């Protein structure tokens, strides 16, 4: 049954903020957690093959982050615009931006596929693949590149559904593919004796299934936003607006890929065990990070609707509720991980060096995790309300302006311990700089009285 656009708009603008945020955020948090679970499952099952295979997954993660940067960047860019247009009652304009974003996702996915195969081995070397790791990384990356076009489109469709407030449909589409991936991993890797090829094939199959399910929601009329070739824009300005609004996500994800590559290149000096340990701890660290993002993905479309309708006080209230919820959740995660660091690492790899290095990484991560929520939501507020310049700058901090200098400075001073401290130190510095940005934004753009 088709969703009533006006009814959805009324719900986003009038339903009690806390209740609405919980209803919107719960599916997006579940999506993020299952995504982490399937990423971790890949690492877990591949780690059973060898330390080199485990390190390869960490290396190729940078490639996947690049694909996500494109898909999520286009999706978040059009999603921010769509939620504000729907809030203002401009449905046809929302259809135009959505259809144009899907077309852009297909194009950029094909570019990644082609360019990736042409420069595969030099690219993987750049990402930190050692001689022993390169064969595994090449095998894994080949499947991921084939999947790039439908991964990009799936990410765009996912963000369109979230932008219109259909977070439950978004969750179903994304988690179905992730759960299938988890089930196929042991089947392909061990039962079919495909090794690392099996892990990559499972990922590719899961992403294709997600795309098919998400596409069906639009084709069957379950979405508010309508997609059709006739809505695809012929104006370059529309695509520029999508890219500009999505630039913080593209930059954030792109810098994430670069950050992992830099850290892998620094860690490889200490052996494949160090690369494997950092790869594993990154997946665990992302449990807190992605939970925070999941809550934020529930917050952003509501804020966009409200801002488009001129309800500034409601945006303020939503930000405060979201920040409190996110901070409490990551504090609980840190409290659970801290006492069981070595045990958690041993689940992935029975290698003394991997366990020792990974446990130290998790110690520093637990210290910085509580600072994640606030800085993330300041950045997301700038982005979802259309303030692209500020959002892009804030997005560049965590794994760019702070991370990259620290990635070269700290290891030079503290050795392997410095590598372990890079991301946590960047997170704390990002938190501190986000404070004046939030205060300025509230004073200038979110007055106490609604417009």
C-alpha positions as CSV (number, residue, x, y, z in Angstrom):
1,X,0.0,0.0,0.0
2,X,1.3,3.4,-0.9
3,X,2.4,5.7,1.9
4,X,0.5,8.9,2.5
5,X,3.0,11.7,2.2
6,X,1.0,14.3,4.1
7,X,0.4,11.8,7.0
8,X,4.1,11.1,7.2
9,X,4.9,14.8,7.2
10,X,2.5,15.4,10.0
11,X,4.0,12.6,12.0
12,X,7.6,13.9,11.5
13,X,6.5,17.5,12.6
14,X,4.1,16.7,15.4
15,X,4.8,13.4,17.1
16,X,6.6,13.7,20.5
17,X,10.4,14.1,19.7
18,X,11.7,11.3,22.0
19,X,9.1,8.7,20.8
20,X,9.7,9.6,17.2
21,X,13.4,9.4,17.5
22,X,13.2,6.0,19.1
23,X,10.9,4.7,16.4
24,X,13.1,6.2,13.6
25,X,16.5,5.3,15.1
26,X,15.8,1.7,16.2
27,X,15.7,0.3,12.6
28,X,18.8,2.3,11.6
29,X,20.7,1.1,14.7
30,X,19.8,-2.5,14.0
31,X,20.9,-2.0,10.4
32,X,24.3,-0.6,11.6
33,X,24.8,-3.4,14.1
34,X,24.0,-6.2,11.6
35,X,26.3,-4.5,9.2
36,X,29.1,-4.5,11.8
37,X,28.2,-8.1,12.6
38,X,28.6,-9.2,9.0
39,X,31.8,-7.3,8.6
40,X,33.1,-8.9,11.8
41,X,31.8,-12.3,10.6
42,X,33.9,-11.9,7.5
43,X,37.0,-11.1,9.6
44,X,36.2,-14.0,12.0
45,X,35.8,-16.7,9.3
46,X,38.7,-15.4,7.2
47,X,40.9,-15.4,10.2
48,X,40.4,-19.2,10.3
49,X,42.3,-19.4,7.0
50,X,45.5,-17.5,8.0
51,X,46.9,-14.3,9.5
52,X,47.7,-13.1,6.0
53,X,44.1,-13.6,4.9
54,X,42.9,-11.7,8.0
55,X,45.2,-8.9,7.1
56,X,43.9,-8.9,3.5
57,X,40.4,-8.2,4.7
58,X,41.7,-5.2,6.6
59,X,43.4,-3.9,3.5
60,X,40.4,-4.4,1.2
61,X,38.2,-2.7,3.8
62,X,39.7,0.6,2.5
63,X,38.4,-0.3,-1.0
64,X,34.9,-1.0,0.4
65,X,35.1,2.3,2.4
66,X,35.8,4.0,-1.0
67,X,32.7,2.4,-2.6
68,X,30.7,3.4,0.5
69,X,32.0,6.9,0.2
70,X,30.5,7.2,-3.3
71,X,27.2,5.4,-2.6
72,X,26.6,7.0,0.8
73,X,27.8,10.4,-0.3
74,X,25.3,10.5,-3.2
75,X,22.6,9.0,-1.0
76,X,23.2,11.3,2.0
77,X,23.4,14.3,-0.3
78,X,20.1,13.6,-2.0
79,X,18.6,12.4,1.3
80,X,19.3,15.7,3.0
81,X,17.7,17.6,0.2
82,X,14.8,15.2,0.0
83,X,13.8,15.4,3.7
84,X,13.8,19.2,3.6
85,X,11.8,19.2,0.4
86,X,9.2,16.8,1.8
87,X,9.0,18.9,5.0
88,X,8.3,21.9,2.8
89,X,5.6,20.0,0.8
90,X,7.7,20.0,-2.5
91,X,7.2,16.3,-3.4
92,X,7.9,16.5,-7.1
93,X,11.2,18.2,-6.5
94,X,12.1,15.4,-4.1
95,X,11.3,12.8,-6.9
96,X,13.7,14.6,-9.3
97,X,16.6,14.6,-6.9
98,X,16.0,10.9,-6.0
99,X,15.9,9.7,-9.6
100,X,18.9,11.7,-10.5
101,X,20.9,10.3,-7.5
102,X,20.2,6.7,-8.6
103,X,21.4,7.5,-12.1
104,X,24.6,9.1,-10.6
105,X,25.1,6.0,-8.4
106,X,25.1,3.7,-11.4
107,X,27.6,5.8,-13.3
108,X,30.0,6.2,-10.4
109,X,29.8,2.5,-9.6
110,X,30.8,1.6,-13.1
111,X,33.7,4.0,-13.0
112,X,35.0,2.4,-9.7
113,X,34.6,-1.1,-11.3
114,X,36.6,-0.2,-14.4
115,X,39.3,1.9,-12.7
116,X,39.7,-0.6,-9.9
117,X,40.5,-3.5,-12.2
118,X,43.0,-1.4,-14.3
119,X,45.0,-0.3,-11.2
120,X,44.2,-3.2,-8.8
121,X,47.7,-4.3,-7.7
122,X,49.2,-0.9,-7.4
123,X,46.2,0.3,-5.5
124,X,46.4,-2.6,-3.0
125,X,50.1,-2.0,-2.5
126,X,49.2,1.6,-1.7
127,X,46.6,0.4,0.8
128,X,49.3,-1.5,2.7
129,X,49.3,-5.1,1.3
130,X,52.6,-6.8,1.9
131,X,54.0,-9.4,-0.5
132,X,52.4,-12.2,1.5
133,X,49.0,-10.5,1.8
134,X,48.7,-9.3,-1.8
135,X,47.5,-12.5,-3.4
136,X,44.7,-12.8,-0.8
137,X,43.8,-9.1,-1.1
138,X,43.7,-9.3,-4.9
139,X,41.3,-12.3,-4.8
140,X,39.0,-10.6,-2.3
141,X,39.1,-7.2,-4.0
142,X,38.1,-8.6,-7.5
143,X,34.7,-9.7,-6.2
144,X,34.2,-6.4,-4.4
145,X,34.9,-4.4,-7.5
146,X,32.4,-6.5,-9.5
147,X,29.8,-5.6,-6.9
148,X,30.6,-1.9,-6.9
149,X,27.8,-0.6,-9.2
150,X,25.0,-2.4,-7.3
151,X,26.5,-1.5,-3.9
152,X,26.5,2.2,-4.9
153,X,22.9,2.0,-6.0
154,X,21.8,0.1,-2.9
155,X,23.4,2.7,-0.7
156,X,21.5,5.5,-2.6
157,X,18.1,3.7,-2.3
158,X,18.7,3.0,1.3
159,X,19.3,6.7,2.1
160,X,16.3,7.8,0.1
161,X,14.1,5.6,2.2
162,X,15.6,6.9,5.4
163,X,15.2,10.5,4.2
164,X,11.5,10.0,3.7
165,X,11.2,8.5,7.2
166,X,10.8,4.8,6.0
167,X,13.6,3.5,8.3
168,X,11.9,0.2,8.7
169,X,12.0,-0.5,5.0
170,X,15.5,0.6,4.8
171,X,16.4,-1.8,7.6
172,X,14.7,-4.7,5.9
173,X,16.6,-4.1,2.6
174,X,20.0,-3.7,4.1
175,X,19.9,-6.3,6.8
176,X,18.5,-9.1,4.5
177,X,21.7,-8.9,2.5
178,X,23.9,-8.7,5.5
179,X,22.3,-11.8,7.2
180,X,22.6,-13.7,3.9
181,X,26.3,-12.8,3.8
182,X,26.8,-14.1,7.3
183,X,25.1,-17.4,6.5
184,X,27.0,-17.8,3.2
185,X,30.4,-17.1,4.7
186,X,31.0,-20.5,6.4
187,X,29.2,-22.3,3.6
188,X,31.4,-20.8,0.8
189,X,34.7,-20.7,2.7
190,X,34.7,-24.1,4.4
191,X,31.9,-26.3,2.9
192,X,32.7,-25.4,-0.7
193,X,36.4,-25.0,0.1
194,X,36.5,-21.6,-1.6
195,X,38.8,-19.9,1.0
196,X,38.9,-16.1,0.7
197,X,37.1,-16.3,-2.6
198,X,34.1,-17.6,-0.6
199,X,34.1,-14.7,1.8
200,X,34.2,-12.2,-1.1
201,X,31.5,-14.1,-3.1
202,X,29.3,-14.1,0.0
203,X,29.7,-10.3,0.4
204,X,28.9,-9.8,-3.3
205,X,25.8,-12.0,-3.2
206,X,24.5,-10.2,0.0
207,X,24.9,-6.8,-1.6
208,X,23.0,-7.9,-4.7
209,X,20.1,-9.2,-2.7
210,X,19.9,-5.9,-0.7
211,X,19.7,-4.0,-4.0
212,X,16.9,-6.2,-5.3
213,X,14.8,-5.9,-2.1
214,X,15.3,-2.1,-1.9
215,X,14.4,-1.7,-5.6
216,X,11.2,-3.7,-5.0
217,X,10.1,-1.3,-2.3
218,X,10.2,1.5,-4.9
219,X,8.7,-0.5,-7.8
220,X,5.8,-1.8,-5.7
221,X,4.8,1.7,-4.5
222,X,5.7,1.3,-0.8
223,X,7.8,4.4,-0.8
224,X,6.8,8.1,-0.7
225,X,9.4,9.1,-3.2
226,X,8.8,7.9,-6.8
227,X,11.6,6.9,-9.1
228,X,11.3,7.1,-12.9
229,X,13.6,8.0,-15.8
230,X,11.4,11.0,-16.7
231,X,12.3,12.5,-13.3
232,X,16.1,12.4,-14.0
233,X,17.4,15.9,-14.1
234,X,19.2,17.4,-17.1
235,X,20.5,20.3,-15.0
236,X,24.1,20.1,-13.9
237,X,23.2,22.3,-10.9
238,X,21.0,19.6,-9.4
239,X,23.9,17.1,-9.4
240,X,26.3,19.7,-8.1
241,X,23.9,20.3,-5.2
242,X,23.7,16.6,-4.4
243,X,27.5,16.2,-4.5
244,X,28.0,19.4,-2.5
245,X,25.5,18.3,0.2
246,X,26.9,14.8,0.2
247,X,30.5,16.0,0.3
248,X,30.9,15.6,4.1
249,X,30.0,11.9,3.7
250,X,32.2,11.4,0.7
251,X,35.1,13.1,2.5
252,X,34.5,11.2,5.7
253,X,34.3,7.8,4.0
254,X,37.2,8.7,1.6
255,X,39.4,9.8,4.5
256,X,38.4,6.6,6.3
257,X,39.8,4.6,3.4
258,X,42.9,6.7,3.4
259,X,43.3,6.5,7.2
260,X,43.1,2.7,7.2
261,X,45.7,2.6,4.4
262,X,48.1,4.9,6.2
263,X,47.7,3.0,9.5
264,X,48.2,-0.3,7.6
265,X,51.4,1.0,6.1
266,X,52.6,2.1,9.5
267,X,51.7,-1.2,11.1
268,X,53.2,-3.4,8.4
269,X,56.6,-2.3,9.7
270,X,55.8,-4.4,12.8
271,X,54.6,-7.4,10.8
272,X,51.4,-8.9,9.5
273,X,50.3,-9.6,13.1
274,X,50.1,-5.9,13.7
275,X,48.1,-5.3,10.5
276,X,45.7,-8.2,11.5
277,X,45.3,-6.9,15.1
278,X,44.5,-3.4,13.9
279,X,42.1,-4.7,11.3
280,X,40.2,-6.7,14.0
281,X,40.1,-3.9,16.5
282,X,38.8,-1.5,13.9
283,X,35.8,-3.8,13.4
284,X,35.2,-3.9,17.2
285,X,35.7,-0.1,17.5
286,X,33.1,0.3,14.8
287,X,30.5,-1.3,17.0
288,X,30.3,2.0,19.0
289,X,30.9,4.2,16.0
290,X,28.2,2.6,13.9
291,X,25.7,2.5,16.8
292,X,26.2,6.3,17.1
293,X,25.7,6.7,13.3
294,X,22.6,4.5,13.4
295,X,21.0,6.8,16.0
296,X,22.1,9.8,13.9
297,X,20.5,8.3,10.8
298,X,17.2,8.3,12.6
299,X,17.7,11.9,13.8
300,X,18.7,13.4,10.4
301,X,15.5,13.0,8.4
302,X,13.4,14.3,11.3
303,X,15.7,17.3,11.6
304,X,15.5,17.9,7.9
305,X,11.7,17.7,7.8
306,X,11.5,20.1,10.8
307,X,14.0,22.6,9.4
308,X,12.2,22.6,6.0
309,X,9.0,23.4,7.9
310,X,10.6,26.1,10.0
311,X,10.4,24.3,13.3
312,X,13.8,25.3,14.7
313,X,13.0,24.7,18.4
314,X,12.1,21.1,17.6
315,X,15.5,20.6,15.9
316,X,17.2,21.9,19.0
317,X,15.3,19.5,21.2
318,X,16.0,16.6,18.9
319,X,19.7,17.3,18.9
320,X,19.9,17.2,22.7
321,X,17.9,14.0,23.0
322,X,19.9,12.3,20.3
323,X,23.3,13.4,21.8
324,X,22.2,12.1,25.3
325,X,21.0,8.8,23.9
326,X,24.1,8.2,21.8
327,X,26.5,9.1,24.6
328,X,24.8,6.7,27.0
329,X,24.9,3.8,24.5
330,X,28.6,4.2,23.7
331,X,29.5,4.5,27.4
332,X,27.8,1.1,28.0
333,X,29.7,-0.4,25.0
334,X,33.0,0.8,26.4
335,X,32.2,-0.5,29.8
336,X,31.4,-4.0,28.3
337,X,34.5,-4.2,26.1
338,X,37.1,-2.9,28.5
339,X,37.3,-5.8,31.0
340,X,37.2,-8.5,28.2
341,X,39.7,-7.0,25.7
342,X,42.0,-10.1,25.5
343,X,39.1,-12.5,25.4
344,X,37.5,-10.7,22.5
345,X,40.7,-10.6,20.5
346,X,41.2,-14.4,21.1
347,X,37.8,-15.1,19.5
348,X,39.2,-13.9,16.2
349,X,42.8,-15.2,16.2
350,X,44.8,-17.5,18.5
351,X,48.0,-15.6,17.9
352,X,49.8,-14.1,20.9
353,X,51.0,-11.0,19.1
354,X,47.6,-10.3,17.6
355,X,46.0,-10.6,21.0
356,X,48.6,-8.4,22.7
357,X,48.5,-5.6,20.1
358,X,44.7,-5.7,19.7
359,X,44.1,-5.6,23.5
360,X,46.2,-2.4,23.7
361,X,44.3,-0.9,20.8
362,X,41.0,-1.6,22.5
363,X,42.2,0.0,25.7
364,X,42.8,3.3,24.0
365,X,39.5,2.9,22.0
366,X,37.5,2.5,25.2
367,X,38.9,5.8,26.5
368,X,37.9,7.8,23.4
369,X,34.5,6.1,22.6
370,X,32.4,8.2,24.9
371,X,33.3,11.3,22.9
372,X,32.0,10.0,19.6
373,X,28.3,10.8,19.8
374,X,28.4,14.6,20.3
375,X,30.9,15.3,17.6
376,X,29.1,13.0,15.2
377,X,25.7,14.7,15.7
378,X,27.2,18.2,15.4
379,X,28.5,17.2,12.0
380,X,25.3,15.5,11.0
381,X,23.3,18.5,12.0
382,X,25.3,20.8,9.6
383,X,24.9,18.2,6.8
384,X,21.2,17.3,7.1
385,X,20.2,21.0,7.3
386,X,22.2,21.8,4.1
387,X,25.2,23.7,5.6
388,X,27.7,21.9,3.3
389,X,30.8,24.0,4.0
390,X,30.7,23.6,7.8
391,X,29.7,19.9,7.5
392,X,32.6,19.2,5.1
393,X,35.1,20.9,7.4
394,X,33.8,18.9,10.4
395,X,33.9,15.7,8.5
396,X,37.5,16.3,7.5
397,X,38.7,16.4,11.1
398,X,38.4,12.9,12.6
399,X,40.2,11.0,9.9
400,X,41.8,13.8,8.0
401,X,43.1,17.0,9.6
402,X,43.7,15.4,12.9
403,X,44.2,11.7,12.0
404,X,46.8,12.0,9.3
405,X,49.3,14.2,11.1
406,X,48.9,12.0,14.2
407,X,49.4,8.9,12.1
408,X,52.9,10.1,11.2
409,X,53.8,11.9,14.5
410,X,52.7,9.4,17.2
411,X,54.4,6.3,15.7
412,X,57.6,8.2,15.2
413,X,57.6,9.1,18.9
414,X,55.9,6.0,20.5
415,X,56.4,3.3,18.0
416,X,53.6,0.6,17.8
417,X,51.9,2.2,20.8
418,X,51.6,5.4,18.8
419,X,49.8,3.6,16.0
420,X,47.4,2.2,18.6
421,X,46.7,5.7,19.9
422,X,46.1,7.5,16.6
423,X,42.4,7.1,16.1
424,X,41.4,7.6,19.8
425,X,43.5,10.8,19.9
426,X,41.9,12.1,16.7
427,X,38.4,11.4,18.1
428,X,39.1,13.4,21.3
429,X,40.4,16.4,19.4
430,X,37.4,16.3,17.0
431,X,35.1,16.4,20.0
432,X,36.8,19.5,21.4
433,X,36.7,21.4,18.2
434,X,33.0,20.5,17.6
435,X,31.9,22.4,20.7
436,X,32.3,26.0,19.3
437,X,30.8,24.9,16.0
438,X,27.7,23.6,17.8
439,X,27.3,26.7,19.9
440,X,27.7,29.0,16.9
441,X,25.2,27.0,14.8
442,X,22.5,27.0,17.5
443,X,22.8,30.8,18.1
444,X,22.8,31.8,14.4
445,X,20.6,29.2,12.6
446,X,18.4,27.6,15.3
447,X,16.8,30.5,17.2
448,X,14.9,29.7,20.4
449,X,11.6,30.9,18.7
450,X,10.5,29.1,15.5
451,X,10.3,31.1,12.3
